[in-house]
Amino acid sequence: MARDLTTNSLSESILDLVRRIDKLLSDQALNPRQRILVALAGVPGSGKSTVSHALLAELAKCGIRDVAVVPMDGFHYTKKVLSTFEDVELAFQRRGAPFTFDADAFVHLIKTLHSTPVTNQDEPDLVIKAPSFDHALKDPVQDEILISSRNRLVIIEGNYTLLDEMPWRDIASLSNEKWFVDIPAEVARDRLAKRHLAAGIENSFAQAVARAEANDLPNGDMIRSRLIKPDVIIEN
């Protein structure tokens, strides 16, 4: 059953997530080779990265460091690929919508993380590579994220990691826990407009607001309407 954390501060929510992770790691003792996967979804601008960074810091305080975060952003289609779409203008206008991601490649990575056994210190450290996203270049960078086979826990972060559509829904079925970060639309709009402006995606705040309203906010509405039921809801 989903837990609504709207009355808690973010720090209290993070501590709750740490407790949940601790329980997952304790249960993992029964099957130490199986990696724990947590799907961390959220609407655009909700602060998923803020949550994951705060969680990593708190886990480190508890001595839990064999954790990796895999963002979905690296699976944006490149500008070169978008330029081959039938409607090129729409593809660039809607960049960030589900169809502008290589969802099959992302899901394949999650399946690899799920099927690759956790290794201990006496065994070879196998490296699984994932792409990152360069906001200056506005394109993915291949193989920049390195995930060790010794990472017992991987947090899968992205807008569509709990989207009830193929192939995205496979992520939820492979995950031990499902978390969702939400935020009021007006707060998301302002955050996203500032982000678009800072990244040079738009040249004025008014244009940045228009982009958020035309693309990001509708994506958020779609995510909420097609959301696989999470175990935890965090109002950031």
Rosetta silent file (secondary structure, phi, psi, omega in degrees, C-alpha in Angstrom):
SEQUENCE: MARDLTTNSLSESILDLVRRIDKLLSDQALNPRQRILVALAGVPGSGKSTVSHALLAELAKCGIRDVAVVPMDGFHYTKKVLSTFEDVELAFQRRGAPFTFDADAFVHLIKTLHSTPVTNQDEPDLVIKAPSFDHALKDPVQDEILISSRNRLVIIEGNYTLLDEMPWRDIASLSNEKWFVDIPAEVARDRLAKRHLAAGIENSFAQAVARAEANDLPNGDMIRSRLIKPDVIIEN
SCORE:     score description
SCORE:     0.000 S_00000001
   1 L     0.000  135.941 -178.950    0.000    0.000    0.000 S_00000001
   2 L   -67.629  141.630  177.216    1.322    3.420   -0.898 S_00000001
   3 E  -107.488  124.837  179.944    2.371    5.627    1.990 S_00000001
   4 E   -91.163  117.939 -176.305    1.650    9.322    1.649 S_00000001
   5 L  -104.052   27.020 -173.936    4.464   11.339    3.200 S_00000001
   6 L   -65.328  -25.656 -177.424    2.979   14.762    2.527 S_00000001
   7 L   -87.439   -6.319 -178.770    2.945   15.699    6.213 S_00000001
   8 L   -96.398  155.396  170.735    6.610   14.866    6.735 S_00000001
   9 L   -73.947  164.071  179.560    9.609   16.999    5.926 S_00000001
  10 H   -60.573  -39.716 -179.316   11.910   15.767    3.170 S_00000001
  11 H   -62.327  -39.017  177.691   14.538   14.772    5.749 S_00000001
  12 H   -67.075  -36.743  177.522   12.004   12.623    7.587 S_00000001
  13 H   -63.778  -41.073  179.003   10.992   11.067    4.281 S_00000001
  14 H   -62.417  -42.044  178.516   14.635   10.230    3.522 S_00000001
  15 H   -62.925  -35.779  175.933   14.996    8.540    6.904 S_00000001
  16 H   -63.948  -41.492  178.321   11.907    6.490    6.110 S_00000001
  17 H   -65.420  -37.681  176.939   13.498    5.425    2.815 S_00000001
  18 H   -60.957  -42.547  178.274   16.709    4.493    4.643 S_00000001
  19 H   -62.344  -39.303  178.854   14.703    2.238    6.944 S_00000001
  20 H   -66.154  -40.487  177.044   13.088    0.594    3.949 S_00000001
  21 H   -63.201  -43.828  179.541   16.497    0.048    2.336 S_00000001
  22 H   -58.503  -40.508  177.789   17.849   -1.409    5.554 S_00000001
  23 H   -65.538  -42.129  178.464   14.953   -3.892    5.592 S_00000001
  24 H   -61.477  -42.823  179.973   15.597   -4.832    1.959 S_00000001
  25 H   -67.015  -35.492  176.477   19.290   -5.423    2.662 S_00000001
  26 H   -64.590  -43.630  178.972   18.444   -7.545    5.695 S_00000001
  27 H   -66.478  -28.415 -178.234   16.085   -9.645    3.590 S_00000001
  28 H   -64.200  -20.615  179.368   18.768   -9.931    0.903 S_00000001
  29 L   -56.953  -25.569  178.585   20.790  -12.110    3.276 S_00000001
  30 L   -75.108  -21.529  179.684   18.504  -14.958    2.201 S_00000001
  31 L  -146.496   71.122 -170.323   19.600  -14.469   -1.424 S_00000001
  32 L   -65.610  -15.159 -179.913   22.864  -12.478   -1.356 S_00000001
  33 L   -83.781  -15.930 -176.373   23.517  -12.880   -5.086 S_00000001
  34 L   -88.414  121.563 -179.770   20.310  -11.095   -6.083 S_00000001
  35 L   -72.415  143.170  176.223   20.707   -7.350   -6.581 S_00000001
  36 E   -89.895  129.269  177.862   18.087   -5.043   -5.069 S_00000001
  37 E  -117.654  132.915  177.066   16.470   -2.656   -7.521 S_00000001
  38 E  -121.723  122.382  176.458   14.431    0.375   -6.483 S_00000001
  39 E   -88.006  117.629  178.718   12.400    2.284   -9.085 S_00000001
  40 E  -110.831  100.445 -177.888   12.380    5.988   -8.217 S_00000001
  41 E  -105.146  171.848  177.253    9.854    7.724  -10.464 S_00000001
  42 E   174.436  160.157  177.026    8.406   11.217  -10.449 S_00000001
  43 L   -73.608  159.106  177.450    6.876   13.962  -12.524 S_00000001
  44 L   -56.520  133.841  178.460    9.254   16.412  -14.256 S_00000001
  45 L    81.503    5.945 -175.224   10.719   18.896  -11.785 S_00000001
  46 L   -77.404  -18.841  179.468    9.660   16.914   -8.732 S_00000001
  47 L    98.806   33.597  179.194   13.184   16.577   -7.347 S_00000001
  48 H   -59.553  -43.395 -179.813   14.002   12.922   -7.968 S_00000001
  49 H   -65.746  -36.981  176.413   17.732   13.685   -8.075 S_00000001
  50 H   -59.812  -44.160  179.457   17.456   15.673   -4.844 S_00000001
  51 H   -64.488  -46.390 -176.911   15.847   12.657   -3.182 S_00000001
  52 H   -67.135  -38.986  178.461   18.409   10.176   -4.531 S_00000001
  53 H   -65.706  -42.682  178.247   21.397   12.379   -3.570 S_00000001
  54 H   -64.805  -37.499  179.114   20.029   12.909   -0.059 S_00000001
  55 H   -65.771  -44.034  178.904   19.372    9.187    0.251 S_00000001
  56 H   -60.577  -41.165  179.503   22.917    8.284   -0.812 S_00000001
  57 H   -63.362  -42.553 -178.541   24.343   10.708    1.743 S_00000001
  58 H   -70.334  -37.979  176.888   22.196    9.267    4.529 S_00000001
  59 H   -63.965  -38.973  178.752   23.012    5.677    3.540 S_00000001
  60 H   -61.767  -38.114  176.778   26.740    6.531    3.607 S_00000001
  61 H   -60.889  -29.660 -179.919   26.335    7.774    7.189 S_00000001
  62 L   -89.516    3.776  179.300   24.957    4.338    8.005 S_00000001
  63 L    83.243   12.427  179.746   27.935    2.633    6.335 S_00000001
  64 L  -100.911  104.207 -174.420   25.930    1.551    3.272 S_00000001
  65 L  -122.861   -8.388 -178.871   28.023    2.522    0.252 S_00000001
  66 L   -84.856   59.035 -175.567   27.610   -0.328   -2.227 S_00000001
  67 E  -126.882  141.830  175.014   24.837    1.617   -3.963 S_00000001
  68 E  -128.320  149.288  173.866   24.559    2.965   -7.515 S_00000001
  69 E  -114.157  129.071  178.221   22.092    5.371   -9.096 S_00000001
  70 E  -116.401  103.354  178.237   21.158    4.859  -12.742 S_00000001
  71 E   -77.447  149.548  177.015   19.314    7.869  -14.207 S_00000001
  72 H   -73.767  -19.805 -170.531   17.034    7.444  -17.194 S_00000001
  73 H   -56.618  -31.647 -178.734   18.355   10.674  -18.775 S_00000001
  74 H   -66.431  -10.087 -178.079   21.199    8.943  -20.582 S_00000001
  75 H  -101.329   12.914  165.413   18.648    7.126  -22.718 S_00000001
  76 E   -54.503  139.120  168.171   17.358   10.271  -24.421 S_00000001
  77 L   -63.904  141.698  178.833   17.572    9.769  -28.155 S_00000001
  78 L   -66.620  162.408  176.300   20.448   11.863  -29.480 S_00000001
  79 H   -59.878  -34.678  179.056   19.764   14.991  -31.507 S_00000001
  80 H   -63.167  -42.902  179.474   21.056   13.081  -34.524 S_00000001
  81 H   -69.169  -42.628  179.224   18.468   10.352  -34.034 S_00000001
  82 H   -58.876  -31.166 -179.332   15.664   12.835  -33.362 S_00000001
  83 L   -69.178  -11.617  178.307   16.553   14.471  -36.669 S_00000001
  84 L   -95.821   -4.805 -179.418   15.527   11.242  -38.431 S_00000001
  85 L   -65.192  154.291 -179.871   11.995   11.235  -36.938 S_00000001
  86 L   -59.511  -43.604  176.950    9.096   11.698  -39.331 S_00000001
  87 L  -111.922   89.917 -174.262    8.094   14.935  -37.568 S_00000001
  88 H   -64.422  -42.499 -178.505   11.448   16.430  -36.602 S_00000001
  89 H   -61.349  -43.716  178.615   10.006   19.656  -35.211 S_00000001
  90 H   -64.599  -40.453 -179.002    7.618   17.772  -32.930 S_00000001
  91 H   -58.646  -42.683  179.755   10.394   15.432  -31.777 S_00000001
  92 H   -75.652  -35.988  177.318   12.503   18.362  -30.576 S_00000001
  93 H   -64.212  -36.236 -175.903    9.534   20.246  -29.127 S_00000001
  94 L  -101.031   15.778  179.695    8.484   17.189  -27.125 S_00000001
  95 L   -55.563  126.183 -172.423   11.963   16.048  -26.137 S_00000001
  96 L   113.074  -17.591  173.039   11.471   14.482  -22.721 S_00000001
  97 L   -75.160  159.751 -175.054    8.220   12.737  -23.657 S_00000001
  98 H   -53.824  -38.149 -175.251    8.323    8.914  -23.588 S_00000001
  99 H   -71.965   -7.818  178.400    8.694    8.517  -27.354 S_00000001
 100 H   -95.793   10.994  176.543   11.928   10.561  -27.306 S_00000001
 101 E  -115.159  150.555  172.318   13.704    7.932  -25.178 S_00000001
 102 L   -85.995   79.030 -175.035   15.247    4.618  -26.175 S_00000001
 103 H   -63.130  -37.749 -179.161   13.027    2.753  -23.738 S_00000001
 104 H   -61.467  -42.159  179.245   14.021   -0.690  -25.029 S_00000001
 105 H   -66.394  -38.506  179.178   17.710   -0.013  -24.306 S_00000001
 106 H   -64.719  -47.060  179.416   16.885    1.307  -20.843 S_00000001
 107 H   -63.985  -36.982  177.277   14.774   -1.715  -19.960 S_00000001
 108 H   -60.395  -40.822  177.362   17.501   -4.011  -21.314 S_00000001
 109 H   -61.978  -44.300 -179.318   19.969   -2.413  -18.900 S_00000001
 110 H   -62.788  -39.878  177.642   17.591   -2.956  -15.967 S_00000001
 111 H   -64.018  -37.007  177.080   17.167   -6.603  -16.955 S_00000001
 112 H   -64.869  -44.023  178.325   20.964   -6.944  -17.060 S_00000001
 113 H   -62.481  -35.642 -179.284   21.269   -5.429  -13.575 S_00000001
 114 H   -71.772  -37.248 -173.796   18.593   -7.812  -12.334 S_00000001
 115 H   -90.238  -18.635 -179.263   20.156  -10.932  -13.851 S_00000001
 116 L   -80.260  122.093 -176.368   23.837  -10.196  -13.117 S_00000001
 117 L   -65.972  149.414  171.269   24.749  -11.717   -9.716 S_00000001
 118 L   -69.568  134.503  178.903   26.178   -9.615   -6.910 S_00000001
 119 L  -109.866  152.530  178.788   29.868  -10.445   -6.469 S_00000001
 120 L   -99.441 -178.587 -173.237   31.909  -10.290   -3.283 S_00000001
 121 L   -65.687  -21.034 -179.004   35.410   -8.955   -2.638 S_00000001
 122 L   -86.907   -1.909 -176.536   37.033  -12.307   -3.469 S_00000001
 123 L  -114.430  160.675  177.879   35.536  -12.375   -6.963 S_00000001
 124 L   -59.725  142.883  177.792   36.233  -10.305  -10.100 S_00000001
 125 L   -89.776  107.190  178.641   34.480   -6.950  -10.189 S_00000001
 126 L   -85.912  139.197 -177.391   32.355   -6.924  -13.328 S_00000001
 127 E  -111.163  127.489  174.441   31.430   -3.498  -14.675 S_00000001
 128 E  -106.025  128.047 -174.647   28.096   -2.714  -16.284 S_00000001
 129 E  -102.401  146.450  177.487   28.126    0.526  -18.263 S_00000001
 130 E  -140.147  153.975  178.929   25.332    3.033  -18.751 S_00000001
 131 E   -81.480  152.215  171.180   25.105    6.389  -20.548 S_00000001
 132 E  -107.601 -177.201  177.454   24.861    9.746  -18.796 S_00000001
 133 E  -126.853  125.742  178.946   23.394   12.979  -20.159 S_00000001
 134 E   -94.563  110.567 -175.770   25.495   16.078  -20.801 S_00000001
 135 L   -72.255  -22.102  175.870   23.265   19.121  -20.315 S_00000001
 136 L   -73.116  -44.518  177.745   25.815   21.383  -21.985 S_00000001
 137 L   -78.883  -20.936 -176.268   25.901   19.222  -25.116 S_00000001
 138 L    61.822   37.723 -179.876   22.198   18.368  -24.677 S_00000001
 139 E  -151.466  157.162  175.802   23.005   14.785  -25.627 S_00000001
 140 E   -66.853  156.188  173.164   23.825   11.456  -23.972 S_00000001
 141 E  -121.995  116.840 -173.542   27.402   10.403  -23.279 S_00000001
 142 E   -68.399  141.999  170.117   27.908    6.699  -23.774 S_00000001
 143 E    59.401   26.319 -178.239   29.380    4.426  -21.069 S_00000001
 144 E   -85.777  -23.793  178.678   30.038    7.250  -18.585 S_00000001
 145 E   -97.521  124.553 -179.032   28.213    5.596  -15.659 S_00000001
 146 E  -110.948  123.098 -179.424   29.985    2.523  -14.296 S_00000001
 147 E  -111.820  120.483 -178.873   27.999    0.101  -12.136 S_00000001
 148 E   -79.840  145.432  174.767   29.980   -2.450  -10.191 S_00000001
 149 L   -67.396  -10.998  176.346   28.744   -6.018   -9.846 S_00000001
 150 L   -86.635   -7.001  175.128   29.475   -5.496   -6.125 S_00000001
 151 L   -69.628  113.974 -178.990   26.732   -2.888   -5.878 S_00000001
 152 L   -78.210  -22.564 -175.227   24.041   -4.630   -3.861 S_00000001
 153 E  -132.126  132.619  174.933   21.517   -1.868   -4.457 S_00000001
 154 E  -127.327  127.482  176.379   20.708    0.125   -7.597 S_00000001
 155 E   -97.894  120.858 -177.560   18.276    3.034   -7.633 S_00000001
 156 E   -98.293  108.562 -170.157   16.654    3.426  -11.053 S_00000001
 157 E  -109.258  129.705  176.663   15.745    7.089  -11.372 S_00000001
 158 L   170.064  159.496 -177.956   13.533    8.649  -14.012 S_00000001
 159 L   -57.113  -38.227 -167.509   10.162   10.078  -14.927 S_00000001
 160 L  -108.975   19.609 -177.121    8.871    6.906  -16.538 S_00000001
 161 L   -73.287  -10.051  173.762   10.245    4.145  -14.332 S_00000001
 162 L  -124.743   27.844 -179.026    6.704    3.417  -13.067 S_00000001
 163 E   -80.510  129.192 -177.300    4.842    4.107  -16.295 S_00000001
 164 L   -86.032   63.952  175.062    2.180    1.511  -17.052 S_00000001
 165 L  -144.651  149.737  174.379    3.080    1.161  -20.726 S_00000001
 166 L   -77.091  144.236   -3.314    5.285   -1.266  -22.584 S_00000001
 167 L   -89.152    3.556 -174.109    8.192   -1.604  -22.350 S_00000001
 168 L   -56.785  -37.327 -172.910    8.446    0.718  -19.319 S_00000001
 169 H   -63.295  -18.491  178.020    6.229   -1.427  -17.075 S_00000001
 170 H   -63.165  -26.918 -179.295    8.874   -4.178  -17.053 S_00000001
 171 H   -62.175  -45.698 -179.729   10.962   -1.942  -14.762 S_00000001
 172 H   -62.248  -39.400 -177.725    8.356   -2.110  -11.992 S_00000001
 173 H   -68.007  -22.637 -179.732    8.075   -5.891  -12.299 S_00000001
 174 H   -93.721   -7.751 -173.072   11.854   -6.214  -11.802 S_00000001
 175 L   -95.116  143.696  176.971   12.030   -3.795   -8.846 S_00000001
 176 L   -77.340  -31.614  178.876   11.898   -4.673   -5.162 S_00000001
 177 E  -139.212  152.079 -179.194   10.419   -1.283   -4.254 S_00000001
 178 E  -128.579  118.517 -178.420    8.572    1.415   -6.169 S_00000001
 179 E  -119.284  144.621 -179.295    8.810    5.068   -5.051 S_00000001
 180 E  -132.948  129.561  179.258    7.107    8.093   -6.553 S_00000001
 181 E  -106.729  126.552 -178.103    7.987   11.770   -6.064 S_00000001
 182 E  -124.160  166.076 -176.576    5.225   14.288   -6.743 S_00000001
 183 L  -161.462  147.470  176.315    4.909   18.069   -6.656 S_00000001
 184 L   -59.596  145.378 -174.701    2.197   20.673   -7.353 S_00000001
 185 H   -59.584  -38.704 -176.986    2.039   21.638  -11.022 S_00000001
 186 H   -68.736  -32.604  176.745    2.680   25.338  -10.394 S_00000001
 187 H   -70.796  -42.769  177.948    5.857   24.592   -8.434 S_00000001
 188 H   -59.931  -42.420 -179.128    7.038   22.188  -11.133 S_00000001
 189 H   -58.329  -47.107 -178.362    6.394   24.807  -13.816 S_00000001
 190 H   -67.166  -42.217  178.710    8.569   27.417  -12.099 S_00000001
 191 H   -61.250  -45.972 -176.553   11.365   24.966  -11.340 S_00000001
 192 H   -67.742  -38.407  178.167   11.389   23.633  -14.879 S_00000001
 193 H   -60.932  -44.093  178.225   11.311   27.090  -16.443 S_00000001
 194 H   -63.921  -37.620  179.467   14.375   28.090  -14.417 S_00000001
 195 H   -66.765  -45.312  179.802   16.083   24.843  -15.399 S_00000001
 196 H   -62.110  -38.867 -179.288   15.349   25.304  -19.113 S_00000001
 197 H   -67.999  -45.209 -178.975   16.642   28.861  -18.962 S_00000001
 198 H   -64.764  -33.665 -178.580   19.833   27.902  -17.109 S_00000001
 199 L   -81.844   -5.888 -179.669   20.512   25.053  -19.546 S_00000001
 200 L    78.253   14.591  178.553   20.133   27.345  -22.543 S_00000001
 201 L   -70.994  -35.306  175.491   17.181   25.375  -23.889 S_00000001
 202 L  -127.891  158.609 -173.654   15.172   28.615  -24.057 S_00000001
 203 L   -99.384   -9.588  178.399   16.328   32.225  -24.287 S_00000001
 204 L  -142.734  158.326 -179.127   13.776   33.916  -22.025 S_00000001
 205 H   -64.556  -36.975  179.476   11.858   33.031  -18.894 S_00000001
 206 H   -62.688  -41.941  177.449    8.560   33.430  -20.745 S_00000001
 207 H   -65.710  -37.157  179.884    9.695   30.948  -23.403 S_00000001
 208 H   -66.687  -40.291  176.336   10.902   28.580  -20.691 S_00000001
 209 H   -63.300  -43.029  179.682    7.510   28.744  -18.939 S_00000001
 210 H   -61.436  -39.059  178.641    5.770   28.106  -22.269 S_00000001
 211 H   -65.807  -43.443  179.121    7.946   25.040  -22.861 S_00000001
 212 H   -60.650  -42.489 -177.712    7.174   23.676  -19.402 S_00000001
 213 H   -71.540  -30.504 -177.341    3.444   24.199  -19.929 S_00000001
 214 H   -86.009  -23.409 -173.535    3.459   22.675  -23.418 S_00000001
 215 H  -126.342  -59.003 -172.184    5.630   19.646  -22.697 S_00000001
 216 H   -66.365  -46.585 -177.597    6.715   18.964  -19.107 S_00000001
 217 H   -66.316  -42.336  172.952    3.399   19.529  -17.326 S_00000001
 218 H   -60.584  -36.699  175.645    1.407   17.371  -19.768 S_00000001
 219 H   -61.424  -40.014  178.028    4.054   14.668  -19.332 S_00000001
 220 H   -63.760  -41.726  177.830    3.509   14.916  -15.582 S_00000001
 221 H   -62.003  -41.761  179.041   -0.246   14.570  -15.980 S_00000001
 222 H   -64.160  -40.684  179.121    0.279   11.503  -18.170 S_00000001
 223 H   -60.591  -46.266  179.962    2.661    9.970  -15.609 S_00000001
 224 H   -62.957  -38.129 -175.803    0.091   10.378  -12.815 S_00000001
 225 H   -75.393  -22.283 -177.803   -2.711    8.927  -14.941 S_00000001
 226 L  -121.297   34.818 -175.033   -0.700    5.856  -15.967 S_00000001
 227 E   -85.260  126.563  169.340    1.238    5.311  -12.758 S_00000001
 228 L   -68.836  133.691 -172.137    1.919    1.801  -11.506 S_00000001
 229 L   -55.375  119.972 -179.422    0.942    1.860   -7.829 S_00000001
 230 L   -83.200  162.688  173.484    4.010    2.860   -5.774 S_00000001
 231 L   -81.039  -30.009 -178.370    4.982    1.594   -2.339 S_00000001
 232 E  -138.325  138.203  171.801    5.831    5.122   -1.205 S_00000001
 233 E  -115.585  128.072  179.378    4.687    8.567   -2.338 S_00000001
 234 E  -115.542  119.110  172.648    6.919   11.521   -1.474 S_00000001
 235 E   -90.824  106.201 -174.341    5.524   15.024   -1.806 S_00000001
 236 L   -90.715    0.000    0.000    8.703   17.063   -2.284 S_00000001
